[in-house]
């Protein structure tokens, strides 16, 4: 392999857009609670039931207010509830032609909370998950077995990621099946996953791994699903720089052992 390049790391994360999901996730329960309490105040008949509905609606909205360590401690339950909301509205969003926009809003909302949770302390055992389809379809490099087999030709994002992973000692996996990515994450037991995938797989991943904080980055599909896909490499670098504790002193290059990354 040629001498490692030093990729430029960006210190800025893009603005996350999760307002649409937040309006549904928090706004609907709060609206239901308000209607229930007003109805209970105006009508004596069934007041107890209306009060019960209002309290239940407030309880449903409460997890959306948790931040920081409270969010991390209760993440499994919170993500299971959030995923229920995301999947419940998904058929309607699909009928309206807004499926990707809805999933990206859910992902943006998730990313906002993950960023807030790691604002006070950085992750010490992160794991990067990348799909195999970011490699050029005609490329013969066996990066699934050894990332350093990459030719670093600059025609796909793998070379930039490889250089950054080796220089910064990032632990990562490139997989060709989503179930393998879930298995890798559970076996490695990271305190943060930074995952790149297409929108439907991001929703599935957040649903399947509620116990692990995940910062997600969507794929671009210039040639369709699973063929020569692309993603924002600066976005990945910025996420690792801001959310993850550095593993090497400034100016020092420590090459990761080949078996450390897949």
Beta strands, then each sheet from edge to edge (+ up, - down):
strand 1: 126-131
strand 2: 172-175
strand 3: 192-197
strand 4: 214-218
sheet 1: 2+ 1+ 3+ 4+
end
